[in-house]
Amino acid sequence: QQFRITSNYNSNNSSFDFYANWEKTDGTGQGGFGSFSDPASGVFTFPQTGYYYVTFNSFFEDSGSNPSAVIYIYGSTDGGSNYSTIASTNFGTQYDNTGYNYGTGFVNSIVDVTDVAQVKVKFGAYSNSTVTWDSSSTENRTYATFIRLGDT
């Protein structure tokens, strides 16, 4: 199953969670296999136990120099009361005087879902300057993918 954000997020020298405006991918030729529920407040609940390959891709733009941005996958094993970073990557752009600069990041992890009520994931980001994290309702720009690999 894939989900993408449908409204832009802005950040400026801050961390945040992608907490709203997620949709299942439904563009031309796109589809999903599985029974994931729409995430409540950006928290993803797995439909059944097992090992899952979870990826998160992001796309941002800025009009200056953003030498540092980070995206995160956070995991919880206590029903979402506490989260830890389970994957992150750092990336950025260099200012080129032509207007907007673009950056993209990719991060992934295998998640062992032993209890669907307890194991949760959510996604977040950080930028050290003002950036817009791009969205779309017709193509994948900032999005997550969940692939069930097998039984736990």
DSSP file (Angstrom, degrees, kcal/mol; ACC not computed):
  #  RESIDUE AA STRUCTURE BP1 BP2  ACC     N-H-->O    O-->H-N    N-H-->O    O-->H-N    TCO  KAPPA ALPHA  PHI   PSI    X-CA   Y-CA   Z-CA
    1    1 A Q              0   0    0      0, 0.0   145,-2.8     0, 0.0     2,-0.4   0.000 360.0 360.0 360.0 142.5    0.0    0.0    0.0
    2    2 A Q  E     -A  145   0A   0    143,-0.2    23,-1.8    23,-0.1     2,-0.3  -0.947 360.0-172.4-121.5 145.9    1.2    3.5   -0.7
    3    3 A F  E     -AB 144  24A   0    141,-2.3   141,-2.8    -2,-0.4     2,-0.3  -0.970   4.2-172.5-130.3 147.5    0.1    6.8    0.9
    4    4 A R  E     -AB 143  23A   0     19,-2.5    19,-2.3    -2,-0.3     2,-0.3  -0.960  27.8-110.0-136.6 157.0    1.0   10.4   -0.1
    5    5 A I  E     - B   0  22A   0    137,-2.3   131,-2.0    -2,-0.3   137,-0.3  -0.667  20.8-166.1 -85.6 145.1    0.5   13.8    1.3
    6    6 A T        +     0   0    0     15,-2.5     2,-0.4    -2,-0.3   131,-0.1   0.397  69.4  53.3-113.0  -1.0   -1.9   16.0   -0.5
    7    7 A S  S    S-     0   0    0     14,-0.4    -1,-0.1    13,-0.2    13,-0.1  -1.000  87.7-109.1-135.1 138.6   -1.2   19.4    1.1
    8    8 A N        -     0   0    0     -2,-0.4     2,-0.4   127,-0.1   126,-0.2  -0.226  24.4-149.3 -63.4 151.1    2.2   21.1    1.3
    9    9 A Y  E     -C  133   0A   0    124,-1.6   124,-3.4     2,-0.0     2,-0.4  -0.937   7.7-153.6-115.7 145.2    4.0   21.4    4.7
   10   10 A N  E     +C  132   0A   0     -2,-0.4     2,-0.3   122,-0.2   122,-0.2  -0.940  14.0 178.5-117.5 142.9    6.4   24.3    5.4
   11   11 A S  E     -C  131   0A   0    120,-2.1   120,-2.4    -2,-0.4     2,-0.3  -0.984  13.2-171.7-141.0 154.4    9.2   24.2    7.9
   12   12 A N  E    S-C  130   0A   0     -2,-0.3   118,-0.2   118,-0.2   116,-0.1  -0.808  78.1 -33.0-149.1 100.4   11.9   26.7    9.0
   13   13 A N  E    S+     0   0A   0    116,-0.7     2,-0.3    -2,-0.3   115,-0.2   0.913 115.4 101.7  54.5  46.5   14.7   25.6   11.2
   14   14 A S  E     -C  127   0A   0    113,-1.0   113,-1.3   115,-0.2     2,-0.3  -0.982  67.4-122.9-154.5 161.7   12.4   23.1   12.9
   15   15 A S  E     +C  126   0A   0     -2,-0.3     2,-0.3   111,-0.2   111,-0.2  -0.790  34.9 163.2-103.2 151.9   11.3   19.5   13.1
   16   16 A F  E     -C  125   0A   0    109,-2.1   109,-2.3    -2,-0.3     2,-0.3  -0.976  32.9-115.6-158.5 165.9    7.7   18.3   12.6
   17   17 A D  E     -C  124   0A   0     -2,-0.3     2,-1.5   107,-0.2   107,-0.3  -0.837  28.1-119.8-104.0 146.5    5.6   15.3   11.9
   18   18 A F        +     0   0    0    105,-2.6   105,-0.3    -2,-0.3   106,-0.0  -0.705  51.6 162.1 -80.5  89.3    3.5   14.7    8.7
   19   19 A Y        +     0   0    0     -2,-1.5     2,-0.3   103,-0.1    24,-0.2   0.533  46.9  20.2 -97.4 -10.2    0.4   14.6   10.8
   20   20 A A  S    S+     0   0    0     21,-0.2   -13,-0.2     1,-0.1   -14,-0.1  -0.915  88.2  53.4-151.0 173.2   -2.4   15.1    8.2
   21   21 A N        +     0   0    0     -2,-0.3   -15,-2.5     1,-0.2   -14,-0.4   0.846  62.9 152.9  64.6  40.3   -3.6   15.1    4.6
   22   22 A W  E     +B    5   0A   0    -17,-0.2     2,-0.3    17,-0.2    -1,-0.2  -0.789  16.7 178.0 -94.5 142.4   -2.5   11.6    3.7
   23   23 A E  E     -B    4   0A   0    -19,-2.3   -19,-2.5    -2,-0.4     2,-0.2  -0.984  35.0-105.8-138.3 153.3   -4.3    9.7    1.0
   24   24 A K  E     -B    3   0A   0     -2,-0.3   -21,-0.3   -21,-0.2     8,-0.1  -0.568  53.4 -95.9 -70.2 140.8   -4.0    6.2   -0.6
   25   25 A T        +     0   0    0    -23,-1.8   -23,-0.1    -2,-0.2    -1,-0.1  -0.364  55.7 159.0 -62.6 135.4   -2.4    6.6   -4.0
   26   26 A D        +     0   0    0    111,-0.2     3,-0.1     5,-0.1    -1,-0.1   0.069  23.1 129.0-149.1  25.7   -5.1    6.6   -6.6
   27   27 A G  S >  S-     0   0    0      1,-0.2     3,-2.3     2,-0.1     2,-0.1  -0.068  74.4 -45.6 -77.5-175.7   -3.6    8.2   -9.7
   28   28 A T  T 3  S-     0   0    0      1,-0.3    -1,-0.2   110,-0.3     3,-0.1  -0.310 130.2  -5.9 -55.9 118.5   -3.7    6.8  -13.3
   29   29 A G  T 3  S+     0   0    0      1,-0.3    -1,-0.3    -3,-0.1     2,-0.2   0.431 106.3 125.7  76.0  -1.1   -2.7    3.1  -13.1
   30   30 A Q    <   +     0   0    0     -3,-2.3     2,-0.3     2,-0.0    -1,-0.3  -0.577  26.6 146.9 -90.1 154.1   -2.0    3.3   -9.4
   31   31 A G        -     0   0    0     -2,-0.2     2,-0.4    -3,-0.1    -6,-0.1  -0.966  32.5-125.8-166.5 178.8   -3.5    1.1   -6.8
   32   32 A G        -     0   0    0     -2,-0.3     2,-0.5   -31,-0.1    -8,-0.0  -0.986   4.1-150.2-139.9 150.2   -2.8   -0.7   -3.6
   33   33 A F        +     0   0    0     -2,-0.4     2,-0.3     2,-0.0    -2,-0.0  -0.983  62.7  48.6-119.7 120.2   -3.1   -4.2   -2.3
   34   34 A G  S    S-     0   0    0     -2,-0.5    -2,-0.1     1,-0.1     0, 0.0  -0.805  81.5 -94.2 138.9 178.5   -3.9   -4.5    1.4
   35   35 A S        +     0   0    0     -2,-0.3     2,-0.1   -34,-0.0    -1,-0.1  -0.146  53.6 155.3-126.3  37.9   -6.2   -3.3    4.0
   36   36 A F        -     0   0    0      1,-0.1     2,-0.2    -3,-0.0    10,-0.1  -0.417  37.3-133.1 -63.8 138.8   -4.4   -0.4    5.6
   37   37 A S        -     0   0    0      8,-0.5     8,-0.3     1,-0.1    -1,-0.1  -0.563  34.6 -88.8 -83.1 157.2   -6.7    2.2    7.3
   38   38 A D        -     0   0    0     -2,-0.2     2,-0.2     1,-0.1    -1,-0.1  -0.458  56.2-101.2 -62.1 139.9   -6.2    5.9    6.6
   39   39 A P        -     0   0    0      0, 0.0     2,-0.6     0, 0.0     3,-0.4  -0.431  26.9-137.0 -71.1 135.4   -3.8    7.2    9.2
   40   40 A A  B >  S-J   43   0B   0      3,-1.0     3,-1.9     1,-0.2   -20,-0.1  -0.825  86.7 -13.8 -89.7 121.9   -5.2    9.0   12.2
   41   41 A S  T 3  S-     0   0    0     -2,-0.6    -1,-0.2     1,-0.3   -21,-0.2   0.799 128.6 -58.3  55.3  31.9   -3.1   12.1   12.9
   42   42 A G  T 3  S+     0   0    0     -3,-0.4     2,-0.5     1,-0.3    81,-0.4   0.527 105.4 130.6  80.0   5.7   -0.3   10.7   10.7
   43   43 A V  B <   -J   40   0B   0     -3,-1.9    -3,-1.0   -24,-0.2     2,-0.5  -0.831  48.1-146.0 -96.7 126.0    0.0    7.5   12.7
   44   44 A F  E     -D  121   0A   0     77,-3.2    77,-1.4    -2,-0.5     2,-0.5  -0.803   8.7-162.1 -98.1 127.9    0.0    4.3   10.6
   45   45 A T  E     -D  120   0A   0     -2,-0.5    -8,-0.5    -8,-0.3    75,-0.1  -0.916  20.9-126.2-106.7 131.0   -1.6    1.2   12.0
   46   46 A F        -     0   0    0     73,-0.7     3,-0.1    -2,-0.5    73,-0.1  -0.514   8.0-139.0 -78.4 143.4   -0.7   -2.1   10.4
   47   47 A P  S    S+     0   0    0      0, 0.0     2,-0.3     0, 0.0    -1,-0.1   0.744  80.5   0.8 -77.3 -22.6   -3.5   -4.3    9.2
   48   48 A Q  S    S-     0   0    0     67,-0.1    67,-0.1    68,-0.0    65,-0.1  -0.981  85.0 -86.3-157.0 162.9   -2.0   -7.6   10.3
   49   49 A T  S    S+     0   0    0     -2,-0.3     2,-0.2    65,-0.1    65,-0.2  -0.220  70.8  90.3 -67.5 163.7    1.2   -8.9   12.0
   50   50 A G  E    S-E  113   0A   0     63,-2.1    63,-2.8   101,-0.1     2,-0.5  -0.788  78.9 -55.5 140.7 178.7    4.3   -9.7   10.0
   51   51 A Y  E     -EF 112 150A   0     99,-2.8    98,-3.4    -2,-0.2    99,-1.1  -0.819  53.0-166.7 -91.7 131.3    7.5   -8.1    8.7
   52   52 A Y  E     -EF 111 148A   0     59,-2.5    59,-3.0    -2,-0.5     2,-0.7  -0.959  20.5-141.5-122.8 137.0    6.9   -5.0    6.7
   53   53 A Y  E     -EF 110 147A   0     94,-3.3    94,-2.2    -2,-0.4     2,-0.5  -0.884  28.9-168.9 -92.2 116.9    9.3   -3.1    4.4
   54   54 A V  E     -EF 109 146A   0     55,-3.1    55,-2.2    -2,-0.7     2,-0.3  -0.932   7.5-179.3-114.7 127.2    8.5    0.6    5.1
   55   55 A T  E     -EF 108 145A   0     90,-2.3    90,-1.9    -2,-0.5     2,-0.4  -0.913  10.7-164.5-123.1 153.6    9.9    3.4    2.9
   56   56 A F  E     -EF 107 144A   0     51,-2.7    51,-1.9    -2,-0.3     2,-0.4  -0.978   6.5-174.2-138.3 124.9    9.5    7.1    3.0
   57   57 A N  E     -EF 106 143A   0     86,-2.9    86,-1.8    -2,-0.4     2,-0.3  -0.915   5.7-169.8-115.5 142.7   10.3    9.5    0.2
   58   58 A S  E     -E  105   0A   0     47,-2.3    47,-1.5    -2,-0.4     2,-0.4  -0.945  10.6-166.8-133.5 157.8   10.2   13.3    0.4
   59   59 A F  E     +E  104   0A   0     -2,-0.3    75,-2.2    75,-0.3     2,-0.3  -0.987  16.6 170.8-141.7 125.7   10.5   16.1   -2.1
   60   60 A F  E     -EG 103 133A   0     43,-2.7    43,-2.2    -2,-0.4     2,-0.3  -0.927  16.3-156.2-136.1 163.5   11.0   19.7   -1.1
   61   61 A E  E     +EG 102 132A   0     71,-2.1    71,-2.6    -2,-0.3     2,-0.3  -0.974  10.9 177.6-134.8 151.0   11.8   23.1   -2.7
   62   62 A D  E     -E  101   0A   0     39,-2.2    39,-3.0    -2,-0.3    69,-0.1  -0.958  30.8-137.1-145.2 164.5   13.3   26.3   -1.4
   63   63 A S  S    S+     0   0    0     67,-0.4     2,-0.2    -2,-0.3    36,-0.1   0.165  89.6  25.2-108.7  16.9   14.2   29.6   -2.9
   64   64 A G  S    S-     0   0    0     66,-0.2     2,-0.5    37,-0.1    32,-0.2  -0.405 108.6 -44.8-143.7-138.0   17.6   29.9   -1.1
   65   65 A S        +     0   0    0     -2,-0.2    29,-0.1    30,-0.1    65,-0.1  -0.940  41.0 176.6-112.3 123.8   20.2   27.5    0.3
   66   66 A N        +     0   0    0     -2,-0.5    27,-2.3     1,-0.1    63,-0.1  -0.745   4.2 172.3-122.1  82.4   19.1   24.6    2.4
   67   67 A P        +     0   0    0      0, 0.0     2,-0.4     0, 0.0    -1,-0.1   0.600  66.5  41.7 -70.9  -7.2   22.3   22.7    3.1
   68   68 A S        +     0   0    0     -3,-0.1    60,-1.9    24,-0.1     2,-0.3  -0.937  55.6 151.0-147.9 123.7   20.6   20.4    5.6
   69   69 A A  E     -IH  91 127A   0     22,-2.5    22,-2.9    -2,-0.4     2,-0.4  -0.978  18.8-164.8-139.6 151.0   17.3   18.5    5.7
   70   70 A V  E     -IH  90 126A   0     56,-2.4    56,-2.3    -2,-0.3     2,-0.3  -0.995   4.6-160.6-137.0 140.0   16.5   15.2    7.4
   71   71 A I  E     -IH  89 125A   0     18,-1.7    18,-1.5    -2,-0.4     2,-0.3  -0.926  15.8-161.9-118.3 153.1   13.6   12.8    7.0
   72   72 A Y  E     -IH  88 124A   0     52,-2.6    52,-1.6    -2,-0.3     2,-0.5  -0.940  23.0-153.0-133.6 148.6   12.6   10.3    9.6
   73   73 A I  E     -IH  87 123A   0     14,-2.4    13,-3.0    -2,-0.3    14,-1.3  -0.999  26.1-162.1-110.9 125.0   10.7    7.1   10.2
   74   74 A Y  E     -IH  85 122A   0     48,-2.9    48,-1.7    -2,-0.5     2,-0.3  -0.872   3.5-161.3-106.2 140.7    9.6    6.9   13.8
   75   75 A G  E     -IH  84 121A   0      9,-2.8     9,-2.3    -2,-0.4     2,-0.4  -0.923   6.6-167.8-123.4 149.7    8.4    3.6   15.4
   76   76 A S  E     - H   0 120A   0     44,-2.4    44,-1.9    -2,-0.3     7,-0.1  -0.989  15.6-178.7-132.3 142.2    6.4    2.8   18.5
   77   77 A T  S    S+     0   0    0     -2,-0.4    42,-0.2     5,-0.3     6,-0.1   0.179  79.8  65.9-119.9  13.0    5.9   -0.6   20.3
   78   78 A D  S >  S-     0   0    0      4,-0.4     3,-0.8    40,-0.2    41,-0.2  -0.124 123.4 -83.9-126.6  37.8    3.6    0.8   23.0
   79   79 A G  T 3  S-     0   0    0     39,-2.3    40,-0.1     1,-0.2    39,-0.1   0.605  87.5 -55.0  75.9  11.8    0.6    1.8   21.0
   80   80 A G  T 3  S+     0   0    0     38,-0.5    -1,-0.2     2,-0.3     3,-0.1   0.535 106.0 117.6  98.4   8.5    1.9    5.2   20.0
   81   81 A S  S <  S+     0   0    0     -3,-0.8     2,-0.4     1,-0.2    -2,-0.1   0.887  84.7  19.6 -72.3 -37.7    2.7    6.6   23.5
   82   82 A N  S    S-     0   0    0      2,-0.0    -4,-0.4     0, 0.0     2,-0.4  -0.989  70.7-162.8-134.9 141.7    6.4    6.8   22.8
   83   83 A Y        -     0   0    0     -2,-0.4     2,-0.3    -7,-0.1    -7,-0.2  -0.938   2.2-167.3-125.0 147.6    8.3    6.9   19.5
   84   84 A S  E     -I   75   0A   0     -9,-2.3    -9,-2.8    -2,-0.4     2,-0.5  -0.944  34.8-103.2-125.7 151.3   12.0    6.4   18.6
   85   85 A T  E     +I   74   0A   0     -2,-0.3   -11,-0.2   -11,-0.2     3,-0.1  -0.628  38.4 172.7 -71.6 124.3   13.8    7.1   15.3
   86   86 A I  E     +     0   0A   0    -13,-3.0     2,-0.3    -2,-0.5   -12,-0.2   0.561  68.0   9.9-108.8 -13.7   14.2    3.9   13.4
   87   87 A A  E     +I   73   0A   0    -14,-1.3   -14,-2.4    22,-0.1    -1,-0.4  -0.946  65.0 162.6-160.9 143.7   15.5    5.4   10.2
   88   88 A S  E     -I   72   0A   0     -2,-0.3     2,-0.3   -16,-0.2   -16,-0.2  -0.986  12.5-166.2-156.2 158.3   16.8    8.8    9.0
   89   89 A T  E     -I   71   0A   0    -18,-1.5   -18,-1.7    -2,-0.3     2,-0.4  -0.991  13.7-140.6-147.5 148.8   18.8   10.4    6.2
   90   90 A N  E     +I   70   0A   0     -2,-0.3     2,-0.3   -20,-0.2   -20,-0.2  -0.896  33.4 146.3-111.3 136.8   20.3   13.8    5.8
   91   91 A F  E     +I   69   0A   0    -22,-2.9   -22,-2.5    -2,-0.4     2,-0.3  -0.931  10.8 162.7-156.0 174.4   20.3   15.7    2.4
   92   92 A G        -     0   0    0     -2,-0.3     2,-0.3   -24,-0.2    12,-0.2  -0.960  27.0-104.7-174.5-169.3   20.1   19.2    1.0
   93   93 A T        -     0   0    0    -27,-2.3     2,-0.4    -2,-0.3   -27,-0.1  -0.834  20.4-127.1-131.2 168.9   20.6   21.6   -1.9
   94   94 A Q        -     0   0    0     -2,-0.3     2,-0.1   -29,-0.1   -29,-0.1  -0.967  33.5-108.3-117.9 139.5   23.1   24.2   -2.9
   95   95 A Y        +     0   0    0     -2,-0.4   -30,-0.1     1,-0.1     5,-0.1  -0.438  36.7 174.1 -67.2 133.9   22.0   27.7   -3.8
   96   96 A D        -     0   0    0      3,-0.2    -1,-0.1   -32,-0.2     4,-0.1   0.278  42.2-120.7-128.0  11.3   22.4   28.3   -7.6
   97   97 A N  S    S+     0   0    0      2,-0.2     3,-0.1     1,-0.1    -2,-0.1   0.618  86.2 104.8  62.5  15.5   20.8   31.8   -8.1
   98   98 A T  S    S-     0   0    0      1,-0.2     2,-0.5     2,-0.1    -1,-0.1   0.342  90.7-101.4-106.8   6.7   18.2   30.5  -10.6
   99   99 A G  S    S+     0   0    0    -36,-0.1    -1,-0.2   -35,-0.0    -3,-0.2  -0.951  87.5  31.9 115.2-123.7   15.2   30.5   -8.3
  100  100 A Y        -     0   0    0     -2,-0.5     2,-0.3    -3,-0.1   -37,-0.2  -0.467  60.3-159.0 -78.6 143.6   13.9   27.4   -6.7
  101  101 A N  E     -E   62   0A   0    -39,-3.0   -39,-2.2    -2,-0.2     2,-0.3  -0.885  10.8-148.5-114.9 151.6   16.2   24.5   -5.6
  102  102 A Y  E     -E   61   0A   0     -2,-0.3     2,-0.3   -41,-0.2   -41,-0.2  -0.910  13.7-177.7-125.8 148.3   14.9   21.0   -5.1
  103  103 A G  E     -E   60   0A   0    -43,-2.2   -43,-2.7    -2,-0.3     2,-0.4  -0.988   4.0-167.5-141.4 151.7   15.9   18.2   -2.8
  104  104 A T  E     -E   59   0A   0     -2,-0.3     2,-0.3   -45,-0.2   -45,-0.2  -0.996   2.8-169.4-140.6 146.2   14.7   14.6   -2.3
  105  105 A G  E     -E   58   0A   0    -47,-1.5   -47,-2.3    -2,-0.4     2,-0.4  -0.944   4.8-163.5-134.3 155.9   15.4   12.0    0.3
  106  106 A F  E     +E   57   0A   0     -2,-0.3     2,-0.3   -49,-0.2   -49,-0.2  -0.999  12.8 168.5-140.3 134.8   14.7    8.3    0.8
  107  107 A V  E     +E   56   0A   0    -51,-1.9   -51,-2.7    -2,-0.4     2,-0.3  -0.985   6.0 177.5-144.7 151.7   14.7    6.3    3.9
  108  108 A N  E     +E   55   0A   0     -2,-0.3     2,-0.3   -53,-0.2   -53,-0.2  -0.977   7.7 176.3-152.3 163.3   13.6    2.7    4.8
  109  109 A S  E     -E   54   0A   0    -55,-2.2   -55,-3.1    -2,-0.3     2,-0.5  -0.972  31.9-117.8-161.2 155.6   13.4    0.1    7.5
  110  110 A I  E     -E   53   0A   0     -2,-0.3     2,-0.5   -57,-0.2   -57,-0.2  -0.906  33.2-157.8 -97.0 127.9   12.0   -3.4    8.1
  111  111 A V  E     -E   52   0A   0    -59,-3.0   -59,-2.5    -2,-0.5     2,-0.9  -0.921  10.3-145.1-112.6 128.8    9.4   -3.3   10.9
  112  112 A D  E     -E   51   0A   0     -2,-0.5     2,-1.1   -61,-0.2   -61,-0.2  -0.818  14.6-163.7 -93.4 102.9    8.5   -6.4   12.9
  113  113 A V  E     +E   50   0A   0    -63,-2.8   -63,-2.1    -2,-0.9    39,-0.2  -0.747  24.4 158.4 -93.1  96.1    4.8   -6.0   13.7
  114  114 A T  S    S+     0   0    0     -2,-1.1     2,-0.3     1,-0.3    -1,-0.2   0.652  74.3  22.7 -90.7 -18.3    4.2   -8.5   16.5
  115  115 A D    >>  -     0   0    0     -3,-0.2     4,-2.7   -67,-0.1     3,-1.1  -0.893  64.7-153.9-152.4 114.7    1.0   -6.7   17.7
  116  116 A V  T 34 S+     0   0    0     -2,-0.3   -70,-0.3     1,-0.3    -1,-0.1   0.725  97.8  54.5 -67.3 -20.4   -1.1   -4.5   15.5
  117  117 A A  T 34 S+     0   0    0      1,-0.1    -1,-0.3   -72,-0.1     3,-0.0   0.717 118.6  32.6 -81.6 -20.6   -2.4   -2.5   18.5
  118  118 A Q  T <4 S+     0   0    0     -3,-1.1   -39,-2.3   -40,-0.1     2,-0.6   0.790 101.2  75.1-107.0 -35.8    1.1   -1.7   19.8
  119  119 A V     <  +     0   0    0     -4,-2.7   -73,-0.7   -42,-0.2     2,-0.3  -0.732  58.6 157.2 -90.9 121.1    3.4   -1.3   16.8
  120  120 A K  E     -DH  45  76A   0    -44,-1.9   -44,-2.4    -2,-0.6     2,-0.3  -0.916  22.4-157.9-135.6 158.3    2.9    2.0   14.9
  121  121 A V  E     +DH  44  75A   0    -77,-1.4   -77,-3.2    -2,-0.3     2,-0.3  -0.970  10.0 175.4-134.9 156.3    4.9    4.2   12.6
  122  122 A K  E     - H   0  74A   0    -48,-1.7   -48,-2.9    -2,-0.3     2,-0.3  -0.933  22.3-125.4-148.5 171.0    4.8    7.9   11.6
  123  123 A F  E     + H   0  73A   0    -81,-0.4  -105,-2.6  -105,-0.3     2,-0.3  -0.917  26.4 169.8-127.3 146.0    7.0   10.1    9.5
  124  124 A G  E     -CH  17  72A   0    -52,-1.6   -52,-2.6    -2,-0.3     2,-0.3  -0.883  11.5-157.6-146.2 176.7    8.7   13.4   10.1
  125  125 A A  E     -CH  16  71A   0   -109,-2.3  -109,-2.1    -2,-0.3     2,-0.3  -0.964   3.8-156.7-153.5 165.7   11.2   15.9    8.8
  126  126 A Y  E     -CH  15  70A   0    -56,-2.3   -56,-2.4    -2,-0.3     2,-0.3  -0.988   8.1-176.7-144.1 143.9   13.6   18.7    9.7
  127  127 A S  E     -CH  14  69A   0   -113,-1.3  -113,-1.0    -2,-0.3   -58,-0.2  -0.992  23.9-146.5-138.6 148.8   15.1   21.6    7.7
  128  128 A N  E    S+     0   0A   0    -60,-1.9     2,-0.3    -2,-0.3   -59,-0.1   0.344  86.8  23.7 -96.5   7.9   17.6   24.2    8.8
  129  129 A S  E    S-     0   0A   0    -61,-0.2  -116,-0.7  -115,-0.1     2,-0.5  -0.881 107.7 -58.6-151.0-175.4   16.0   26.9    6.6
  130  130 A T  E     +C   12   0A   0     -2,-0.3   -67,-0.4  -118,-0.2     2,-0.3  -0.588  63.7 157.6 -77.5 120.4   12.6   27.7    5.1
  131  131 A V  E     -C   11   0A   0   -120,-2.4  -120,-2.1    -2,-0.5     2,-0.5  -0.945  37.2-133.4-136.7 159.6   11.4   24.9    2.7
  132  132 A T  E     -CG  10  61A   0    -71,-2.6   -71,-2.1    -2,-0.3     2,-0.8  -0.976  16.5-144.6-113.1 121.0    8.2   23.7    1.3
  133  133 A W  E     -CG   9  60A   0   -124,-3.4  -124,-1.6    -2,-0.5   -73,-0.3  -0.781  31.4-129.1 -85.8 112.8    7.6   19.9    1.4
  134  134 A D        -     0   0    0    -75,-2.2   -75,-0.3    -2,-0.8     2,-0.3  -0.237  29.1-178.3 -75.7 151.0    5.8   19.2   -1.8
  135  135 A S        -     0   0    0      6,-0.1     2,-0.3  -129,-0.1  -129,-0.2  -0.817   6.1-175.5-134.8 172.6    2.5   17.3   -2.1
  136  136 A S        -     0   0    0   -131,-2.0     5,-0.2    -2,-0.3  -129,-0.1  -0.931  26.7-150.6-167.3 149.5    0.2   16.2   -4.9
  137  137 A S  S    S+     0   0    0     -2,-0.3  -111,-0.2  -131,-0.1     3,-0.1   0.339 102.5  41.2-102.0   4.6   -3.1   14.4   -5.2
  138  138 A T  S    S+     0   0    0      1,-0.3     2,-0.3  -111,-0.1  -110,-0.3   0.538 117.8  28.6-125.7 -14.2   -2.2   13.0   -8.6
  139  139 A E  S    S-     0   0    0   -112,-0.1     2,-0.6  -113,-0.0    -1,-0.3  -0.975  83.1 -98.5-145.4 159.6    1.5   11.9   -8.3
  140  140 A N        +     0   0    0     -2,-0.3     3,-0.1     1,-0.2    -3,-0.1  -0.695  56.3 138.2 -82.3 117.3    3.8   10.6   -5.6
  141  141 A R  S    S+     0   0    0     -2,-0.6     2,-0.6     1,-0.3    -1,-0.2   0.636  80.4  15.5-119.1 -60.9    6.0   13.5   -4.3
  142  142 A T  S    S+     0   0    0   -137,-0.3  -137,-2.3   -84,-0.2    -1,-0.3  -0.969  96.2 140.2-115.7 113.3    6.2   13.0   -0.5
  143  143 A Y  E     -AF   4  57A   0    -86,-1.8   -86,-2.9    -2,-0.6     2,-0.3  -0.953  43.2-135.0-154.6 162.8    4.9    9.5    0.2
  144  144 A A  E     -AF   3  56A   0   -141,-2.8  -141,-2.3    -2,-0.3     2,-0.4  -0.941  13.0-156.8-126.1 147.1    5.3    6.2    2.1
  145  145 A T  E     -AF   2  55A   0    -90,-1.9   -90,-2.3    -2,-0.3     2,-0.5  -0.986   2.7-166.1-126.4 135.8    5.2    2.6    0.9
  146  146 A F  E     + F   0  54A   0   -145,-2.8     2,-0.5    -2,-0.4   -92,-0.2  -0.984   8.2 178.4-122.8 120.8    4.3   -0.5    3.0
  147  147 A I  E     - F   0  53A   0    -94,-2.2   -94,-3.3    -2,-0.5     2,-0.5  -0.980  23.5-139.2-124.4 119.4    5.1   -3.9    1.7
  148  148 A R  E     - F   0  52A   0     -2,-0.5   -96,-0.3   -96,-0.2     3,-0.1  -0.668  18.9-176.2 -78.1 123.7    4.4   -7.0    3.8
  149  149 A L  E     -     0   0A   0    -98,-3.4     2,-0.3    -2,-0.5   -97,-0.2   0.802  51.1 -65.3 -90.9 -33.6    7.3   -9.4    3.5
  150  150 A G  E     - F   0  51A   0    -99,-1.1   -99,-2.8  -101,-0.0    -1,-0.3  -0.978  69.2 -35.4 166.2-176.7    6.0  -12.4    5.5
  151  151 A D              0   0    0     -2,-0.3  -101,-0.1  -101,-0.3  -102,-0.0  -0.317 360.0 360.0 -70.8 150.6    4.9  -13.7    8.9
  152  152 A T              0   0    0    -39,-0.2    -1,-0.1  -102,-0.0  -102,-0.1   0.400 360.0 360.0 -88.7 360.0    6.7  -12.6   12.1
